[in-house]
Amino acid sequence: MANTNIQEIKNGPLRWINITHISEIEIKYLEENFHFHPLHLKDCLSLSQRPRIEKERDYIFIALLFPVYKRKERKIISAEVDFFIGNDFLITVHRNELAPLINFFNLCQVSQSQRAKYLKGSPVNVLYTILKILLDSCLPILDTLNKNISNIEDQIFKGYERRMVKEILLTKRSIICFSQTMQIHRLVMKRLIRISDEFFSLGHLKLYFKELLESSEEIWAALENLSKNISTIEQTNNSLISFRLNDIIKILTIISVTILPVTLTASILSMNVPGSPLRSNPHAFPIIISIMALIFLLTLSIFKSKRWL
């Protein structure tokens, strides 16, 4: 095949066509060879497609999103993969972002035993394996988010509340992106079981597809739990920051209130005006200092008696 973005694996009558870096050229190939609905082909070109499943007369179209964790940017993005499933073919259309899908295709391409194992009978066998691999790839991302939350919690109680504000926001953004990617999966999986049962003879595979549905629900439940955890930690962090800020304001207020009468006393006693009691006293300076110290200590004792210190 001349176009390197279109790769094909055959095992008997069953074909798996994998299309990467989708463009008008690849869309034209699908038009000429499979005559898919124009709207489905247009959906393959568009970005940020919402997950959905639709059944046509001779094929099923599925659009799904899966999370991809970017370690350098420390964020999660959504990667789309579109499926066309017919009686004797499976077509996957993506943008070369999902490493598990790429690795699985390459494995089937180079290994005759893997082709014989997965590319047999109905194309839903291959579809099930791909969906299972992609859902399983979500688990390490969940583990990473969970570790990030545990690390944030540890750092908060070590006194690094301000540093953790950015970490909390980064983790919250990742969880939100992950949740947006997975929120429709359960509905698509339920409809896939119903539509596939009408389109193909699933047999024992129905149990496996229900297992995929359970996996999708477990991932969603884990995301909800992570979301609650990071929200609780954020509230705790904000409370600790507020507490420390209040402590700082309290100390500054006490200093200001303590210094105010001392300053006022020093200003009055040091005034160089007629009638000033210490104007001509040779010991004026030590007397003023003693009075200031006495007032300072008196003020501190009042604060301690009120338990403000």
C-alpha positions as protocol buffer text, in pm:
chain_id: "A"
residue {
  index: 1
  type: MET
  ca { x: 0 y: 0 z: 0 }
}
residue {
  index: 2
  type: ALA
  ca { x: 154 y: 330 z: -118 }
}
residue {
  index: 3
  type: ASN
  ca { x: 22 y: 544 z: 166 }
}
residue {
  index: 4
  type: THR
  ca { x: 229 y: 473 z: 479 }
}
residue {
  index: 5
  type: ASN
  ca { x: -50 y: 617 z: 697 }
}
residue {
  index: 6
  type: ILE
  ca { x: -272 y: 325 z: 593 }
}
residue {
  index: 7
  type: GLN
  ca { x: -155 y: -12 z: 725 }
}
residue {
  index: 8
  type: GLU
  ca { x: -337 y: -340 z: 685 }
}
residue {
  index: 9
  type: ILE
  ca { x: -323 y: -681 z: 851 }
}
residue {
  index: 10
  type: LYS
  ca { x: -507 y: -981 z: 707 }
}
residue {
  index: 11
  type: ASN
  ca { x: -582 y: -1318 z: 854 }
}
residue {
  index: 12
  type: GLY
  ca { x: -805 y: -1517 z: 624 }
}
residue {
  index: 13
  type: PRO
  ca { x: -1109 y: -1309 z: 527 }
}
residue {
  index: 14
  type: LEU
  ca { x: -1069 y: -1075 z: 825 }
}
residue {
  index: 15
  type: ARG
  ca { x: -888 y: -742 z: 774 }
}
residue {
  index: 16
  type: TRP
  ca { x: -770 y: -484 z: 1025 }
}
residue {
  index: 17
  type: ILE
  ca { x: -688 y: -150 z: 864 }
}
residue {
  index: 18
  type: ASN
  ca { x: -510 y: 100 z: 1086 }
}
residue {
  index: 19
  type: ILE
  ca { x: -507 y: 465 z: 969 }
}
residue {
  index: 20
  type: THR
  ca { x: -287 y: 728 z: 1135 }
}
residue {
  index: 21
  type: HIS
  ca { x: -242 y: 1100 z: 1064 }
}
residue {
  index: 22
  type: ILE
  ca { x: -584 y: 1125 z: 903 }
}
residue {
  index: 23
  type: SER
  ca { x: -616 y: 1370 z: 614 }
}
residue {
  index: 24
  type: GLU
  ca { x: -821 y: 1418 z: 299 }
}
residue {
  index: 25
  type: ILE
  ca { x: -611 y: 1152 z: 123 }
}
residue {
  index: 26
  type: GLU
  ca { x: -703 y: 884 z: 377 }
}
residue {
  index: 27
  type: ILE
  ca { x: -1067 y: 997 z: 375 }
}
residue {
  index: 28
  type: LYS
  ca { x: -1073 y: 956 z: -4 }
}
residue {
  index: 29
  type: TYR
  ca { x: -934 y: 603 z: 35 }
}
residue {
  index: 30
  type: LEU
  ca { x: -1220 y: 515 z: 274 }
}
residue {
  index: 31
  type: GLU
  ca { x: -1477 y: 672 z: 40 }
}
residue {
  index: 32
  type: GLU
  ca { x: -1359 y: 474 z: -259 }
}
residue {
  index: 33
  type: ASN
  ca { x: -1313 y: 139 z: -86 }
}
residue {
  index: 34
  type: PHE
  ca { x: -1586 y: 126 z: 179 }
}
residue {
  index: 35
  type: HIS
  ca { x: -1847 y: 393 z: 95 }
}
residue {
  index: 36
  type: PHE
  ca { x: -1899 y: 502 z: 453 }
}
residue {
  index: 37
  type: HIS
  ca { x: -2147 y: 773 z: 545 }
}
residue {
  index: 38
  type: PRO
  ca { x: -2000 y: 1121 z: 468 }
}
residue {
  index: 39
  type: LEU
  ca { x: -2080 y: 1245 z: 820 }
}
residue {
  index: 40
  type: HIS
  ca { x: -1878 y: 964 z: 975 }
}
residue {
  index: 41
  type: LEU
  ca { x: -1584 y: 1039 z: 751 }
}
residue {
  index: 42
  type: LYS
  ca { x: -1613 y: 1407 z: 839 }
}
residue {
  index: 43
  type: ASP
  ca { x: -1614 y: 1314 z: 1208 }
}
residue {
  index: 44
  type: CYS
  ca { x: -1280 y: 1138 z: 1161 }
}
residue {
  index: 45
  type: LEU
  ca { x: -1124 y: 1466 z: 1043 }
}
residue {
  index: 46
  type: SER
  ca { x: -1266 y: 1684 z: 1318 }
}
residue {
  index: 47
  type: LEU
  ca { x: -1093 y: 1736 z: 1652 }
}
residue {
  index: 48
  type: SER
  ca { x: -1254 y: 1701 z: 1997 }
}
residue {
  index: 49
  type: GLN
  ca { x: -1526 y: 1470 z: 1868 }
}
residue {
  index: 50
  type: ARG
  ca { x: -1773 y: 1363 z: 2135 }
}
residue {
  index: 51
  type: PRO
  ca { x: -1786 y: 985 z: 2203 }
}
residue {
  index: 52
  type: ARG
  ca { x: -2075 y: 813 z: 2030 }
}
residue {
  index: 53
  type: ILE
  ca { x: -2186 y: 497 z: 1852 }
}
residue {
  index: 54
  type: GLU
  ca { x: -2407 y: 464 z: 1544 }
}
residue {
  index: 55
  type: LYS
  ca { x: -2524 y: 166 z: 1341 }
}
residue {
  index: 56
  type: GLU
  ca { x: -2556 y: 180 z: 964 }
}
residue {
  index: 57
  type: ARG
  ca { x: -2689 y: -90 z: 733 }
}
residue {
  index: 58
  type: ASP
  ca { x: -2358 y: -275 z: 690 }
}
residue {
  index: 59
  type: TYR
  ca { x: -2125 y: -135 z: 956 }
}
residue {
  index: 60
  type: ILE
  ca { x: -2103 y: 18 z: 1305 }
}
residue {
  index: 61
  type: PHE
  ca { x: -1928 y: 350 z: 1368 }
}
residue {
  index: 62
  type: ILE
  ca { x: -1780 y: 425 z: 1712 }
}
residue {
  index: 63
  type: ALA
  ca { x: -1596 y: 740 z: 1824 }
}
residue {
  index: 64
  type: LEU
  ca { x: -1421 y: 715 z: 2160 }
}
residue {
  index: 65
  type: LEU
  ca { x: -1179 y: 929 z: 2359 }
}
residue {
  index: 66
  type: PHE
  ca { x: -899 y: 796 z: 2578 }
}
residue {
  index: 67
  type: PRO
  ca { x: -663 y: 983 z: 2811 }
}
residue {
  index: 68
  type: VAL
  ca { x: -294 y: 1030 z: 2730 }
}
residue {
  index: 69
  type: TYR
  ca { x: -63 y: 1148 z: 3008 }
}
residue {
  index: 70
  type: LYS
  ca { x: 205 y: 1397 z: 2898 }
}
residue {
  index: 71
  type: ARG
  ca { x: 481 y: 1361 z: 3157 }
}
residue {
  index: 72
  type: LYS
  ca { x: 685 y: 1665 z: 3051 }
}
residue {
  index: 73
  type: GLU
  ca { x: 385 y: 1901 z: 3053 }
}
residue {
  index: 74
  type: ARG
  ca { x: 231 y: 1711 z: 3347 }
}
residue {
  index: 75
  type: LYS
  ca { x: -114 y: 1714 z: 3195 }
}
residue {
  index: 76
  type: ILE
  ca { x: -368 y: 1477 z: 3044 }
}
residue {
  index: 77
  type: ILE
  ca { x: -500 y: 1519 z: 2690 }
}
residue {
  index: 78
  type: SER
  ca { x: -780 y: 1339 z: 2509 }
}
residue {
  index: 79
  type: ALA
  ca { x: -689 y: 1120 z: 2213 }
}
residue {
  index: 80
  type: GLU
  ca { x: -964 y: 1014 z: 1977 }
}
residue {
  index: 81
  type: VAL
  ca { x: -994 y: 680 z: 1804 }
}
residue {
  index: 82
  type: ASP
  ca { x: -1269 y: 601 z: 1554 }
}
residue {
  index: 83
  type: PHE
  ca { x: -1382 y: 248 z: 1469 }
}
residue {
  index: 84
  type: PHE
  ca { x: -1559 y: 117 z: 1161 }
}
residue {
  index: 85
  type: ILE
  ca { x: -1672 y: -243 z: 1220 }
}
residue {
  index: 86
  type: GLY
  ca { x: -1812 y: -454 z: 939 }
}
residue {
  index: 87
  type: ASN
  ca { x: -1870 y: -827 z: 887 }
}
residue {
  index: 88
  type: ASP
  ca { x: -1513 y: -895 z: 778 }
}
residue {
  index: 89
  type: PHE
  ca { x: -1317 y: -579 z: 862 }
}
residue {
  index: 90
  type: LEU
  ca { x: -1218 y: -347 z: 1143 }
}
residue {
  index: 91
  type: ILE
  ca { x: -1085 y: 0 z: 1067 }
}
residue {
  index: 92
  type: THR
  ca { x: -921 y: 214 z: 1335 }
}
residue {
  index: 93
  type: VAL
  ca { x: -864 y: 583 z: 1267 }
}
residue {
  index: 94
  type: HIS
  ca { x: -648 y: 785 z: 1507 }
}
residue {
  index: 95
  type: ARG
  ca { x: -365 y: 1039 z: 1522 }
}
residue {
  index: 96
  type: ASN
  ca { x: -85 y: 814 z: 1645 }
}
residue {
  index: 97
  type: GLU
  ca { x: -123 y: 930 z: 2008 }
}
residue {
  index: 98
  type: LEU
  ca { x: -234 y: 606 z: 2173 }
}
residue {
  index: 99
  type: ALA
  ca { x: 80 y: 399 z: 2235 }
}
residue {
  index: 100
  type: PRO
  ca { x: -109 y: 83 z: 2351 }
}
residue {
  index: 101
  type: LEU
  ca { x: -307 y: 72 z: 2025 }
}
residue {
  index: 102
  type: ILE
  ca { x: 6 y: 133 z: 1815 }
}
residue {
  index: 103
  type: ASN
  ca { x: 201 y: -137 z: 1999 }
}
residue {
  index: 104
  type: PHE
  ca { x: -79 y: -390 z: 1967 }
}
residue {
  index: 105
  type: PHE
  ca { x: -111 y: -331 z: 1592 }
}
residue {
  index: 106
  type: ASN
  ca { x: 266 y: -362 z: 1546 }
}
residue {
  index: 107
  type: LEU
  ca { x: 266 y: -686 z: 1747 }
}
residue {
  index: 108
  type: CYS
  ca { x: -6 y: -838 z: 1529 }
}
residue {
  index: 109
  type: GLN
  ca { x: 176 y: -715 z: 1219 }
}
residue {
  index: 110
  type: VAL
  ca { x: 505 y: -892 z: 1297 }
}
residue {
  index: 111
  type: SER
  ca { x: 376 y: -1201 z: 1479 }
}
residue {
  index: 112
  type: GLN
  ca { x: 185 y: -1472 z: 1295 }
}
residue {
  index: 113
  type: SER
  ca { x: 80 y: -1632 z: 1624 }
}
residue {
  index: 114
  type: GLN
  ca { x: -72 y: -1302 z: 1748 }
}
residue {
  index: 115
  type: ARG
  ca { x: -261 y: -1260 z: 1421 }
}
residue {
  index: 116
  type: ALA
  ca { x: -395 y: -1613 z: 1452 }
}
residue {
  index: 117
  type: LYS
  ca { x: -494 y: -1547 z: 1814 }
}
residue {
  index: 118
  type: TYR
  ca { x: -674 y: -1214 z: 1775 }
}
residue {
  index: 119
  type: LEU
  ca { x: -770 y: -1184 z: 1407 }
}
residue {
  index: 120
  type: LYS
  ca { x: -1007 y: -1476 z: 1385 }
}
residue {
  index: 121
  type: GLY
  ca { x: -1379 y: -1512 z: 1345 }
}
residue {
  index: 122
  type: SER
  ca { x: -1567 y: -1186 z: 1394 }
}
residue {
  index: 123
  type: PRO
  ca { x: -1395 y: -844 z: 1398 }
}
residue {
  index: 124
  type: VAL
  ca { x: -1553 y: -782 z: 1739 }
}
residue {
  index: 125
  type: ASN
  ca { x: -1281 y: -1012 z: 1880 }
}
residue {
  index: 126
  type: VAL
  ca { x: -1022 y: -755 z: 1774 }
}
residue {
  index: 127
  type: LEU
  ca { x: -1246 y: -469 z: 1889 }
}
residue {
  index: 128
  type: TYR
  ca { x: -1281 y: -622 z: 2235 }
}
residue {
  index: 129
  type: THR
  ca { x: -903 y: -667 z: 2268 }
}
residue {
  index: 130
  type: ILE
  ca { x: -833 y: -309 z: 2158 }
}
residue {
  index: 131
  type: LEU
  ca { x: -1089 y: -163 z: 2400 }
}
residue {
  index: 132
  type: LYS
  ca { x: -956 y: -377 z: 2684 }
}
residue {
  index: 133
  type: ILE
  ca { x: -598 y: -266 z: 2615 }
}
residue {
  index: 134
  type: LEU
  ca { x: -700 y: 101 z: 2600 }
}
residue {
  index: 135
  type: LEU
  ca { x: -906 y: 80 z: 2919 }
}
residue {
  index: 136
  type: ASP
  ca { x: -623 y: -102 z: 3096 }
}
residue {
  index: 137
  type: SER
  ca { x: -390 y: 179 z: 2990 }
}
residue {
  index: 138
  type: CYS
  ca { x: -602 y: 415 z: 3203 }
}
residue {
  index: 139
  type: LEU
  ca { x: -503 y: 234 z: 3523 }
}
residue {
  index: 140
  type: PRO
  ca { x: -138 y: 356 z: 3534 }
}
residue {
  index: 141
  type: ILE
  ca { x: -266 y: 711 z: 3488 }
}
residue {
  index: 142
  type: LEU
  ca { x: -501 y: 664 z: 3783 }
}
residue {
  index: 143
  type: ASP
  ca { x: -207 y: 531 z: 3987 }
}
residue {
  index: 144
  type: THR
  ca { x: 1 y: 837 z: 3892 }
}
residue {
  index: 145
  type: LEU
  ca { x: -277 y: 1074 z: 3999 }
}
residue {
  index: 146
  type: ASN
  ca { x: -320 y: 883 z: 4323 }
}
residue {
  index: 147
  type: LYS
  ca { x: 53 y: 907 z: 4398 }
}
residue {
  index: 148
  type: ASN
  ca { x: 48 y: 1280 z: 4319 }
}
residue {
  index: 149
  type: ILE
  ca { x: -236 y: 1332 z: 4567 }
}
residue {
  index: 150
  type: SER
  ca { x: -54 y: 1131 z: 4838 }
}
residue {
  index: 151
  type: ASN
  ca { x: 264 y: 1331 z: 4779 }
}
residue {
  index: 152
  type: ILE
  ca { x: 72 y: 1660 z: 4799 }
}
residue {
  index: 153
  type: GLU
  ca { x: -88 y: 1552 z: 5125 }
}
residue {
  index: 154
  type: ASP
  ca { x: 254 y: 1464 z: 5274 }
}
residue {
  index: 155
  type: GLN
  ca { x: 407 y: 1795 z: 5164 }
}
residue {
  index: 156
  type: ILE
  ca { x: 118 y: 1997 z: 5305 }
}
residue {
  index: 157
  type: PHE
  ca { x: 170 y: 1862 z: 5655 }
}
residue {
  index: 158
  type: LYS
  ca { x: 544 y: 1922 z: 5628 }
}
residue {
  index: 159
  type: GLY
  ca { x: 477 y: 2294 z: 5603 }
}
residue {
  index: 160
  type: TYR
  ca { x: 491 y: 2348 z: 5225 }
}
residue {
  index: 161
  type: GLU
  ca { x: 134 y: 2470 z: 5181 }
}
residue {
  index: 162
  type: ARG
  ca { x: 213 y: 2755 z: 4942 }
}
residue {
  index: 163
  type: ARG
  ca { x: 426 y: 2536 z: 4715 }
}
residue {
  index: 164
  type: MET
  ca { x: 144 y: 2282 z: 4693 }
}
residue {
  index: 165
  type: VAL
  ca { x: -112 y: 2531 z: 4558 }
}
residue {
  index: 166
  type: LYS
  ca { x: 24 y: 2487 z: 4203 }
}
residue {
  index: 167
  type: GLU
  ca { x: 53 y: 2109 z: 4245 }
}
residue {
  index: 168
  type: ILE
  ca { x: -309 y: 2088 z: 4357 }
}
residue {
  index: 169
  type: LEU
  ca { x: -427 y: 2290 z: 4057 }
}
residue {
  index: 170
  type: LEU
  ca { x: -224 y: 2074 z: 3816 }
}
residue {
  index: 171
  type: THR
  ca { x: -370 y: 1756 z: 3964 }
}
residue {
  index: 172
  type: LYS
  ca { x: -725 y: 1896 z: 3959 }
}
residue {
  index: 173
  type: ARG
  ca { x: -683 y: 1989 z: 3592 }
}
residue {
  index: 174
  type: SER
  ca { x: -564 y: 1636 z: 3510 }
}
residue {
  index: 175
  type: ILE
  ca { x: -858 y: 1477 z: 3693 }
}
residue {
  index: 176
  type: ILE
  ca { x: -1106 y: 1707 z: 3517 }
}
residue {
  index: 177
  type: CYS
  ca { x: -958 y: 1628 z: 3173 }
}
residue {
  index: 178
  type: PHE
  ca { x: -960 y: 1257 z: 3254 }
}
residue {
  index: 179
  type: SER
  ca { x: -1323 y: 1274 z: 3368 }
}
residue {
  index: 180
  type: GLN
  ca { x: -1432 y: 1464 z: 3057 }
}
residue {
  index: 181
  type: THR
  ca { x: -1269 y: 1194 z: 2846 }
}
residue {
  index: 182
  type: MET
  ca { x: -1435 y: 904 z: 3027 }
}
residue {
  index: 183
  type: GLN
  ca { x: -1778 y: 1042 z: 3119 }
}
residue {
  index: 184
  type: ILE
  ca { x: -1962 y: 907 z: 2811 }
}
residue {
  index: 185
  type: HIS
  ca { x: -1781 y: 570 z: 2795 }
}
residue {
  index: 186
  type: ARG
  ca { x: -2036 y: 385 z: 3006 }
}
residue {
  index: 187
  type: LEU
  ca { x: -2326 y: 487 z: 2780 }
}
residue {
  index: 188
  type: VAL
  ca { x: -2129 y: 399 z: 2466 }
}
residue {
  index: 189
  type: MET
  ca { x: -2034 y: 59 z: 2610 }
}
residue {
  index: 190
  type: LYS
  ca { x: -2395 y: -21 z: 2700 }
}
residue {
  index: 191
  type: ARG
  ca { x: -2512 y: 70 z: 2351 }
}
residue {
  index: 192
  type: LEU
  ca { x: -2222 y: -123 z: 2196 }
}
residue {
  index: 193
  type: ILE
  ca { x: -2336 y: -442 z: 2371 }
}
residue {
  index: 194
  type: ARG
  ca { x: -2691 y: -394 z: 2243 }
}
residue {
  index: 195
  type: ILE
  ca { x: -2599 y: -294 z: 1887 }
}
residue {
  index: 196
  type: SER
  ca { x: -2323 y: -555 z: 1849 }
}
residue {
  index: 197
  type: ASP
  ca { x: -2562 y: -827 z: 1963 }
}
residue {
  index: 198
  type: GLU
  ca { x: -2800 y: -723 z: 1684 }
}
residue {
  index: 199
  type: PHE
  ca { x: -2524 y: -688 z: 1425 }
}
residue {
  index: 200
  type: PHE
  ca { x: -2305 y: -988 z: 1516 }
}
residue {
  index: 201
  type: SER
  ca { x: -2354 y: -1317 z: 1697 }
}
residue {
  index: 202
  type: LEU
  ca { x: -2160 y: -1231 z: 2012 }
}
residue {
  index: 203
  type: GLY
  ca { x: -2212 y: -1550 z: 2211 }
}
residue {
  index: 204
  type: HIS
  ca { x: -1961 y: -1571 z: 2499 }
}
residue {
  index: 205
  type: LEU
  ca { x: -1813 y: -1234 z: 2391 }
}
residue {
  index: 206
  type: LYS
  ca { x: -2114 y: -1060 z: 2545 }
}
residue {
  index: 207
  type: LEU
  ca { x: -1974 y: -1146 z: 2888 }
}
residue {
  index: 208
  type: TYR
  ca { x: -1640 y: -991 z: 2790 }
}
residue {
  index: 209
  type: PHE
  ca { x: -1807 y: -673 z: 2667 }
}
residue {
  index: 210
  type: LYS
  ca { x: -1998 y: -651 z: 2995 }
}
residue {
  index: 211
  type: GLU
  ca { x: -1660 y: -682 z: 3165 }
}
residue {
  index: 212
  type: LEU
  ca { x: -1545 y: -378 z: 2963 }
}
residue {
  index: 213
  type: LEU
  ca { x: -1853 y: -193 z: 3084 }
}
residue {
  index: 214
  type: GLU
  ca { x: -1765 y: -280 z: 3444 }
}
residue {
  index: 215
  type: SER
  ca { x: -1406 y: -164 z: 3387 }
}
residue {
  index: 216
  type: SER
  ca { x: -1532 y: 165 z: 3250 }
}
residue {
  index: 217
  type: GLU
  ca { x: -1760 y: 210 z: 3553 }
}
residue {
  index: 218
  type: GLU
  ca { x: -1473 y: 127 z: 3791 }
}
residue {
  index: 219
  type: ILE
  ca { x: -1251 y: 388 z: 3625 }
}
residue {
  index: 220
  type: TRP
  ca { x: -1529 y: 645 z: 3658 }
}
residue {
  index: 221
  type: ALA
  ca { x: -1579 y: 557 z: 4026 }
}
residue {
  index: 222
  type: ALA
  ca { x: -1202 y: 590 z: 4085 }
}
residue {
  index: 223
  type: LEU
  ca { x: -1204 y: 932 z: 3917 }
}
residue {
  index: 224
  type: GLU
  ca { x: -1491 y: 1050 z: 4137 }
}
residue {
  index: 225
  type: ASN
  ca { x: -1298 y: 932 z: 4443 }
}
residue {
  index: 226
  type: LEU
  ca { x: -982 y: 1113 z: 4328 }
}
residue {
  index: 227
  type: SER
  ca { x: -1185 y: 1428 z: 4264 }
}
residue {
  index: 228
  type: LYS
  ca { x: -1327 y: 1419 z: 4618 }
}
residue {
  index: 229
  type: ASN
  ca { x: -980 y: 1355 z: 4765 }
}
residue {
  index: 230
  type: ILE
  ca { x: -811 y: 1644 z: 4586 }
}
residue {
  index: 231
  type: SER
  ca { x: -1099 y: 1878 z: 4676 }
}
residue {
  index: 232
  type: THR
  ca { x: -1067 y: 1781 z: 5044 }
}
residue {
  index: 233
  type: ILE
  ca { x: -690 y: 1830 z: 5032 }
}
residue {
  index: 234
  type: GLU
  ca { x: -737 y: 2168 z: 4863 }
}
residue {
  index: 235
  type: GLN
  ca { x: -973 y: 2278 z: 5142 }
}
residue {
  index: 236
  type: THR
  ca { x: -724 y: 2157 z: 5404 }
}
residue {
  index: 237
  type: ASN
  ca { x: -440 y: 2340 z: 5231 }
}
residue {
  index: 238
  type: ASN
  ca { x: -642 y: 2661 z: 5208 }
}
residue {
  index: 239
  type: SER
  ca { x: -732 y: 2631 z: 5578 }
}
residue {
  index: 240
  type: LEU
  ca { x: -367 y: 2588 z: 5675 }
}
residue {
  index: 241
  type: ILE
  ca { x: -263 y: 2885 z: 5461 }
}
residue {
  index: 242
  type: SER
  ca { x: -541 y: 3096 z: 5618 }
}
residue {
  index: 243
  type: PHE
  ca { x: -438 y: 2983 z: 5965 }
}
residue {
  index: 244
  type: ARG
  ca { x: -75 y: 3080 z: 5905 }
}
residue {
  index: 245
  type: LEU
  ca { x: -181 y: 3410 z: 5750 }
}
residue {
  index: 246
  type: ASN
  ca { x: -401 y: 3483 z: 6050 }
}
residue {
  index: 247
  type: ASP
  ca { x: -108 y: 3401 z: 6278 }
}
residue {
  index: 248
  type: ILE
  ca { x: 116 y: 3646 z: 6090 }
}
residue {
  index: 249
  type: ILE
  ca { x: -150 y: 3919 z: 6101 }
}
residue {
  index: 250
  type: LYS
  ca { x: -201 y: 3854 z: 6472 }
}
residue {
  index: 251
  type: ILE
  ca { x: 172 y: 3890 z: 6544 }
}
residue {
  index: 252
  type: LEU
  ca { x: 198 y: 4209 z: 6338 }
}
residue {
  index: 253
  type: THR
  ca { x: -110 y: 4352 z: 6511 }
}
residue {
  index: 254
  type: ILE
  ca { x: 32 y: 4276 z: 6857 }
}
residue {
  index: 255
  type: ILE
  ca { x: 361 y: 4441 z: 6761 }
}
residue {
  index: 256
  type: SER
  ca { x: 179 y: 4750 z: 6632 }
}
residue {
  index: 257
  type: VAL
  ca { x: -45 y: 4777 z: 6938 }
}
residue {
  index: 258
  type: THR
  ca { x: 252 y: 4724 z: 7172 }
}
residue {
  index: 259
  type: ILE
  ca { x: 472 y: 4982 z: 7000 }
}
residue {
  index: 260
  type: LEU
  ca { x: 197 y: 5247 z: 6978 }
}
residue {
  index: 261
  type: PRO
  ca { x: 179 y: 5347 z: 7352 }
}
residue {
  index: 262
  type: VAL
  ca { x: 559 y: 5323 z: 7380 }
}
residue {
  index: 263
  type: THR
  ca { x: 603 y: 5557 z: 7085 }
}
residue {
  index: 264
  type: LEU
  ca { x: 336 y: 5795 z: 7212 }
}
residue {
  index: 265
  type: THR
  ca { x: 497 y: 5807 z: 7561 }
}
residue {
  index: 266
  type: ALA
  ca { x: 844 y: 5869 z: 7417 }
}
residue {
  index: 267
  type: SER
  ca { x: 712 y: 6148 z: 7196 }
}
residue {
  index: 268
  type: ILE
  ca { x: 536 y: 6325 z: 7485 }
}
residue {
  index: 269
  type: LEU
  ca { x: 824 y: 6294 z: 7733 }
}
residue {
  index: 270
  type: SER
  ca { x: 1087 y: 6405 z: 7486 }
}
residue {
  index: 271
  type: MET
  ca { x: 902 y: 6718 z: 7377 }
}
residue {
  index: 272
  type: ASN
  ca { x: 1126 y: 7024 z: 7409 }
}
residue {
  index: 273
  type: VAL
  ca { x: 860 y: 7269 z: 7528 }
}
residue {
  index: 274
  type: PRO
  ca { x: 827 y: 7489 z: 7840 }
}
residue {
  index: 275
  type: GLY
  ca { x: 683 y: 7294 z: 8133 }
}
residue {
  index: 276
  type: SER
  ca { x: 816 y: 6959 z: 8017 }
}
residue {
  index: 277
  type: PRO
  ca { x: 902 y: 6762 z: 8338 }
}
residue {
  index: 278
  type: LEU
  ca { x: 1223 y: 6616 z: 8192 }
}
residue {
  index: 279
  type: ARG
  ca { x: 1335 y: 6915 z: 7991 }
}
residue {
  index: 280
  type: SER
  ca { x: 1627 y: 7006 z: 8220 }
}
residue {
  index: 281
  type: ASN
  ca { x: 1677 y: 6671 z: 8387 }
}
residue {
  index: 282
  type: PRO
  ca { x: 2028 y: 6531 z: 8319 }
}
residue {
  index: 283
  type: HIS
  ca { x: 1890 y: 6175 z: 8349 }
}
residue {
  index: 284
  type: ALA
  ca { x: 1603 y: 6230 z: 8106 }
}
residue {
  index: 285
  type: PHE
  ca { x: 1713 y: 5968 z: 7856 }
}
residue {
  index: 286
  type: PRO
  ca { x: 1740 y: 5668 z: 8095 }
}
residue {
  index: 287
  type: ILE
  ca { x: 1413 y: 5774 z: 8261 }
}
residue {
  index: 288
  type: ILE
  ca { x: 1232 y: 5781 z: 7927 }
}
residue {
  index: 289
  type: ILE
  ca { x: 1376 y: 5443 z: 7829 }
}
residue {
  index: 290
  type: SER
  ca { x: 1270 y: 5294 z: 8164 }
}
residue {
  index: 291
  type: ILE
  ca { x: 914 y: 5429 z: 8128 }
}
residue {
  index: 292
  type: MET
  ca { x: 895 y: 5294 z: 7770 }
}
residue {
  index: 293
  type: ALA
  ca { x: 1015 y: 4951 z: 7883 }
}
residue {
  index: 294
  type: LEU
  ca { x: 764 y: 4949 z: 8168 }
}
residue {
  index: 295
  type: ILE
  ca { x: 475 y: 5035 z: 7935 }
}
residue {
  index: 296
  type: PHE
  ca { x: 592 y: 4769 z: 7688 }
}
residue {
  index: 297
  type: LEU
  ca { x: 603 y: 4501 z: 7958 }
}
residue {
  index: 298
  type: LEU
  ca { x: 268 y: 4613 z: 8097 }
}
residue {
  index: 299
  type: THR
  ca { x: 110 y: 4584 z: 7752 }
}
residue {
  index: 300
  type: LEU
  ca { x: 256 y: 4236 z: 7701 }
}
residue {
  index: 301
  type: SER
  ca { x: 127 y: 4125 z: 8042 }
}
residue {
  index: 302
  type: ILE
  ca { x: -223 y: 4244 z: 7950 }
}
residue {
  index: 303
  type: PHE
  ca { x: -207 y: 4045 z: 7624 }
}
residue {
  index: 304
  type: LYS
  ca { x: -93 y: 3734 z: 7812 }
}
residue {
  index: 305
  type: SER
  ca { x: -366 y: 3772 z: 8071 }
}
residue {
  index: 306
  type: LYS
  ca { x: -621 y: 3787 z: 7785 }
}
residue {
  index: 307
  type: ARG
  ca { x: -450 y: 3484 z: 7625 }
}
residue {
  index: 308
  type: TRP
  ca { x: -381 y: 3671 z: 7305 }
}
residue {
  index: 309
  type: LEU
  ca { x: -22 y: 3554 z: 7314 }
}
